[in-house]
Amino acid sequence: MKTKNNAQGLYEETTVEEGFFVLKFQNETDDIQTFSREINLNFIQFHFCVKGMANFSFNEDAYTLPLREENGLLLYNPQRDLPLKLSVSANSWVLSLLLPITKFHSLFSSEASYISFLSEDNKNRKYYKDSHISPSMSIVLNQLINYNLHPSIKALYFKAKAYELLSLYFNRPAETDVEQCPFLIDEENVVKIKKAKQVIIEKMADPPTLQELADEIQLPINRLKEGFKQIYGDSVFSFLFDYKMEVARQLLATGSHNVNEVGLKVGYSTSSHFIAAFKKKFGTTPKKFVMGLNS
């Protein structure tokens, strides 16, 4: 598996196997960020907006397609290349799957009848479809966005989750949309867990206790912990620590803030505690990190 990151950590591309890519766009800034990537006509594209909003531009910006939070977009055109030009709004996340149409066909060779664009009549026609992200898909998308397991299993994990996401996307409407965790079958609980994540992000410099957070989203504390772990793959405060460190890294990378200022912004009252936390996460001090960027 290969992973590519840009300097600001806003874009990550992972090759899960030959010709199959997972793209992550995480714009934690207050500005719109634009990304471009060549994609030829042999690929089918799946795009999912996990948070916020994004816009796709085509034909040299002649027209655009919006992608709103909790919605997905399937794109395929066998007549021409569909290069990716994506504008990701402030504080928005998008995850995309790219794979060759031949590989994709092979996944459904015996059950292609219920997927309309795989029919013989449609195989040479362009196709696009927007759809709502189901609660079960939302879990997998957040697990990919917030991957926090050992690096040695990342290739296996991404491959498994990418195929799981495709399976859920094409799940027949007549079938029950079973969640990985029975507690999360209720979409209302998924919404509450997402609210919990948003609360701790907004209050990262002075986060609530677990009990205060549970009270705010109106869930028992054990269900908060269970649901958060299921959706985001980590405990509440471990997730918050990783989020704070990523914000700190991006603030340092701008060169507009010193170490003390960044530490205060992410909730550390003393620079020594912030430096220790940053080193624990990234294996280097904030000062050395900034020096490395400058060199």
C-alpha positions as CSV (number, residue, x, y, z in Angstrom):
1,M,0.0,0.0,0.0
2,K,1.2,3.5,-0.9
3,T,0.2,6.7,0.9
4,K,0.8,10.2,-0.4
5,N,0.3,13.3,1.7
6,N,0.5,17.0,0.8
7,A,2.5,19.4,2.9
8,Q,-0.4,20.6,4.9
9,G,-1.9,17.2,5.6
10,L,-5.2,18.1,3.8
11,Y,-5.1,15.3,1.2
12,E,-4.1,11.7,1.5
13,E,-4.2,9.1,-1.3
14,T,-3.8,5.4,-0.4
15,T,-3.4,2.6,-2.9
16,V,-5.1,-0.4,-1.3
17,E,-4.3,-2.7,-4.3
18,E,-3.3,-2.2,-7.9
19,G,-5.6,0.2,-9.6
20,F,-7.8,0.8,-6.4
21,F,-7.4,4.1,-4.6
22,V,-8.9,5.7,-1.5
23,L,-8.6,9.5,-1.4
24,K,-9.2,11.5,1.8
25,F,-9.7,15.2,1.8
26,Q,-9.8,16.8,5.2
27,N,-10.0,20.6,5.1
28,E,-9.8,21.8,8.7
29,T,-9.0,25.4,7.7
30,D,-11.5,28.3,7.4
31,D,-10.9,28.6,3.6
32,I,-12.1,26.7,0.6
33,Q,-9.3,24.2,-0.6
34,T,-9.2,23.0,-4.2
35,F,-7.7,19.7,-5.2
36,S,-7.0,18.3,-8.7
37,R,-6.1,14.8,-9.9
38,E,-6.1,13.2,-13.4
39,I,-8.6,10.3,-13.7
40,N,-9.0,8.5,-17.0
41,L,-12.1,7.1,-18.6
42,N,-11.4,3.6,-17.4
43,F,-12.2,4.5,-13.8
44,I,-15.5,4.6,-11.9
45,Q,-15.6,7.2,-9.1
46,F,-17.4,7.1,-5.8
47,H,-17.3,10.3,-3.7
48,F,-18.8,10.7,-0.2
49,C,-19.1,13.9,1.8
50,V,-18.6,13.0,5.5
51,K,-18.8,16.5,6.8
52,G,-19.5,20.0,5.4
53,M,-19.8,20.4,1.6
54,A,-17.8,20.2,-1.6
55,N,-18.2,21.0,-5.3
56,F,-17.0,19.2,-8.4
57,S,-16.0,21.2,-11.5
58,F,-16.0,19.8,-15.0
59,N,-15.2,21.0,-18.5
60,E,-12.9,23.7,-17.3
61,D,-15.4,25.0,-14.8
62,A,-18.2,25.1,-17.3
63,Y,-20.5,23.3,-14.8
64,T,-20.4,22.1,-11.2
65,L,-22.0,19.4,-9.1
66,P,-22.4,20.0,-5.4
67,L,-21.8,17.3,-2.8
68,R,-23.5,18.0,0.5
69,E,-22.9,16.4,3.9
70,E,-24.0,12.8,4.3
71,N,-24.5,12.4,0.5
72,G,-22.6,10.3,-2.1
73,L,-21.9,10.7,-5.8
74,L,-21.2,8.0,-8.3
75,L,-19.5,9.1,-11.6
76,Y,-18.6,7.1,-14.7
77,N,-18.1,8.2,-18.3
78,P,-16.7,5.6,-20.8
79,Q,-16.6,8.3,-23.5
80,R,-14.0,10.7,-21.9
81,D,-11.7,11.2,-19.0
82,L,-13.2,12.7,-15.9
83,P,-10.3,14.5,-14.1
84,L,-11.0,15.4,-10.5
85,K,-11.3,19.0,-9.6
86,L,-12.8,19.3,-6.1
87,S,-13.4,22.4,-4.0
88,V,-13.7,21.4,-0.4
89,S,-15.5,23.9,1.8
90,A,-14.1,25.1,5.2
91,N,-14.1,22.4,7.9
92,S,-15.3,19.7,5.5
93,W,-14.3,16.1,4.8
94,V,-14.6,14.1,1.6
95,L,-13.6,10.4,1.0
96,S,-13.4,9.0,-2.5
97,L,-12.9,5.5,-4.0
98,L,-11.4,5.1,-7.5
99,L,-11.2,1.8,-9.3
100,P,-11.1,0.5,-12.9
101,I,-14.5,-0.4,-14.3
102,T,-13.2,-3.8,-15.3
103,K,-12.3,-4.6,-11.6
104,F,-15.6,-3.2,-10.5
105,H,-17.5,-5.4,-13.0
106,S,-15.7,-8.4,-11.7
107,L,-17.1,-7.8,-8.2
108,F,-20.7,-8.1,-9.5
109,S,-20.3,-10.6,-12.4
110,S,-22.9,-12.9,-11.0
111,E,-25.3,-10.3,-9.5
112,A,-25.1,-7.3,-11.9
113,S,-28.8,-7.4,-12.8
114,Y,-29.9,-5.0,-10.1
115,I,-27.2,-2.4,-10.8
116,S,-28.7,-0.4,-13.7
117,F,-25.5,1.0,-15.2
118,L,-23.9,-2.5,-15.4
119,S,-26.5,-3.7,-17.9
120,E,-25.6,-4.5,-21.5
121,D,-27.6,-1.5,-22.7
122,N,-25.9,1.0,-20.5
123,K,-22.3,-0.2,-20.5
124,N,-21.1,2.5,-23.0
125,R,-23.2,5.3,-21.5
126,K,-22.1,7.9,-19.0
127,Y,-23.6,7.6,-15.6
128,Y,-23.9,9.6,-12.4
129,K,-26.0,9.2,-9.3
130,D,-26.3,11.0,-6.1
131,S,-27.6,9.3,-3.0
132,H,-27.9,9.6,0.8
133,I,-25.2,8.0,3.0
134,S,-26.8,5.3,5.2
135,P,-25.9,5.0,8.9
136,S,-23.9,1.8,8.2
137,M,-22.0,3.6,5.4
138,S,-21.3,6.5,7.7
139,I,-19.7,4.2,10.2
140,V,-17.3,2.8,7.6
141,L,-16.5,6.3,6.2
142,N,-15.6,7.6,9.6
143,Q,-13.5,4.6,10.4
144,L,-11.5,5.3,7.2
145,I,-11.2,9.0,7.9
146,N,-10.2,8.5,11.5
147,Y,-7.9,5.5,11.1
148,N,-5.9,5.1,14.3
149,L,-4.7,1.5,14.4
150,H,-1.2,0.1,14.1
151,P,0.5,1.1,10.7
152,S,1.3,-2.6,10.0
153,I,-2.4,-3.4,9.4
154,K,-3.3,-0.3,7.6
155,A,-3.2,-1.9,4.1
156,L,-5.4,-4.8,5.2
157,Y,-7.8,-2.5,7.0
158,F,-8.2,0.0,4.2
159,K,-8.8,-2.8,1.7
160,A,-11.4,-4.5,3.9
161,K,-13.2,-1.2,4.6
162,A,-13.2,0.0,1.0
163,Y,-14.9,-3.3,-0.1
164,E,-17.3,-3.1,2.8
165,L,-18.2,0.5,1.7
166,L,-19.0,-0.7,-1.8
167,S,-21.1,-3.6,-0.5
168,L,-23.1,-1.2,1.6
169,Y,-23.5,1.3,-1.2
170,F,-25.1,-1.4,-3.4
171,N,-27.1,-3.1,-0.7
172,R,-30.6,-3.9,-2.0
173,P,-33.3,-1.6,-0.6
174,A,-35.4,-4.6,0.3
175,E,-32.7,-5.9,2.6
176,T,-32.4,-4.7,6.2
177,D,-29.7,-2.1,6.8
178,V,-28.0,-3.9,9.6
179,E,-25.5,-1.9,11.6
180,Q,-22.2,-3.3,12.8
181,C,-23.4,-2.6,16.3
182,P,-27.1,-3.2,17.3
183,F,-27.1,0.0,19.3
184,L,-26.5,2.0,16.1
185,I,-29.4,0.6,14.1
186,D,-31.3,3.7,15.3
187,E,-30.1,6.5,13.1
188,E,-31.0,9.0,15.9
189,N,-28.2,7.5,18.0
190,V,-25.7,8.0,15.1
191,V,-26.8,11.7,14.9
192,K,-26.2,12.0,18.7
193,I,-22.7,10.5,18.5
194,K,-21.8,12.8,15.6
195,K,-23.0,15.7,17.7
196,A,-20.8,14.6,20.6
197,K,-17.8,14.6,18.2
198,Q,-18.7,18.1,17.1
199,V,-19.1,19.3,20.7
200,I,-15.6,18.2,21.7
201,I,-14.1,19.7,18.6
202,E,-15.7,23.0,19.2
203,K,-14.7,23.0,22.8
204,M,-11.3,21.3,22.4
205,A,-9.4,23.9,24.4
206,D,-11.8,23.3,27.4
207,P,-13.6,20.0,26.7
208,P,-16.5,18.8,28.8
209,T,-16.2,15.7,31.0
210,L,-17.6,12.4,29.6
211,Q,-20.7,12.8,31.8
212,E,-21.2,16.4,30.7
213,L,-20.9,15.3,27.1
214,A,-23.4,12.4,27.6
215,D,-25.9,14.8,29.3
216,E,-25.6,17.3,26.4
217,I,-26.3,14.8,23.7
218,Q,-28.9,12.9,25.9
219,L,-27.3,9.5,25.8
220,P,-26.2,7.3,28.8
221,I,-22.5,7.5,29.3
222,N,-21.9,3.8,28.4
223,R,-23.7,4.2,25.1
224,L,-21.7,7.4,24.3
225,K,-18.5,5.5,24.8
226,E,-19.7,2.4,22.9
227,G,-21.1,4.3,20.0
228,F,-18.2,6.7,19.7
229,K,-15.7,3.8,19.6
230,Q,-17.8,2.0,17.0
231,I,-18.1,5.0,14.6
232,Y,-14.7,6.7,15.1
233,G,-12.6,3.7,16.1
234,D,-11.3,5.3,19.3
235,S,-12.3,6.6,22.7
236,V,-13.6,10.1,23.0
237,F,-10.5,11.6,24.5
238,S,-8.1,9.7,22.4
239,F,-9.9,11.0,19.4
240,L,-9.8,14.5,20.8
241,F,-6.0,14.2,21.5
242,D,-5.3,13.2,17.9
243,Y,-7.6,16.0,16.6
244,K,-5.8,18.6,18.8
245,M,-2.4,17.5,17.6
246,E,-3.4,17.6,14.0
247,V,-4.8,21.2,14.5
248,A,-1.6,22.1,16.2
249,R,0.5,20.7,13.4
250,Q,-1.4,22.7,10.8
251,L,-1.2,25.9,12.8
252,L,2.5,25.5,13.2
253,A,2.9,24.8,9.5
254,T,1.3,28.2,8.6
255,G,4.2,30.0,10.4
256,S,1.7,32.5,11.8
257,H,1.8,31.3,15.4
258,N,4.6,30.5,17.9
259,V,4.7,27.3,20.0
260,N,3.1,29.0,23.1
261,E,0.2,30.4,21.0
262,V,-0.5,27.1,19.4
263,G,-0.5,25.3,22.7
264,L,-3.0,27.7,24.2
265,K,-5.3,27.4,21.1
266,V,-5.5,23.6,21.5
267,G,-6.0,23.7,25.3
268,Y,-2.6,23.4,26.9
269,S,-2.0,26.0,29.6
270,T,1.8,25.4,29.7
271,S,4.1,25.1,26.8
272,S,5.9,22.1,28.4
273,H,2.7,20.0,28.5
274,F,2.0,20.9,24.9
275,I,5.6,20.1,23.7
276,A,5.4,16.7,25.5
277,A,2.0,15.9,23.9
278,F,3.2,16.9,20.4
279,K,6.3,14.8,20.8
280,K,4.2,11.8,21.9
281,K,2.1,12.1,18.8
282,F,4.7,13.0,16.1
283,G,8.0,11.9,17.6
284,T,9.5,15.4,17.5
285,T,9.1,18.7,19.2
286,P,7.1,21.6,17.7
287,K,10.3,23.6,17.3
288,K,12.0,20.8,15.3
289,F,8.9,20.3,13.3
290,V,8.9,23.9,12.2
291,M,12.6,23.9,11.5
292,G,12.1,20.8,9.3
293,L,9.5,22.7,7.3
294,N,11.7,25.7,6.8
295,S,14.6,23.6,5.7
